[in-house]
Amino acid sequence: MSEKCYYCDSTDTSYCSLCSNWFCDRCKIRYDKRIISMIKEKFAKKGLEWLTGKEYDERKKNEQK
């Protein structure tokens, strides 16, 4: 039984033991997205939030409105 890709829901996937998710061949090479997702999940488990620079800037901009 094949699991769905963490990002695109494709069923042609392989398992990543580092981040414990399933990825298709296309999404597997997106290491930047994978690392960011892994960090966000680990912070969320501790009740914290981790934002990328872009997300931080967007949130700050919305708060100023």
Secondary structure as the mmCIF struct_conf table of DSSP 4:
data_model
#
loop_
_struct_conf.conf_type_id
_struct_conf.id
_struct_conf.beg_label_comp_id
_struct_conf.beg_label_asym_id
_struct_conf.beg_label_seq_id
_struct_conf.end_label_comp_id
_struct_conf.end_label_asym_id
_struct_conf.end_label_seq_id
HELX_LH_PP_P HELX_LH_PP_P1 SER A 2 CYS A 5
TURN_TY1_P TURN_TY1_P1 TYR A 6 CYS A 8
BEND BEND1 THR A 11 ASP A 12
STRN STRN1 THR A 13 CYS A 16
TURN_TY1_P TURN_TY1_P2 SER A 17 SER A 20
STRN STRN2 ASN A 21 CYS A 24
HELX_RH_AL_P HELX_RH_AL_P1 ASP A 25 LYS A 28
TURN_TY1_P TURN_TY1_P3 ILE A 29 ILE A 29
HELX_RH_AL_P HELX_RH_AL_P2 TYR A 31 LYS A 45
TURN_TY1_P TURN_TY1_P4 LYS A 46 GLY A 47
HELX_RH_AL_P HELX_RH_AL_P3 GLY A 53 GLN A 64
#
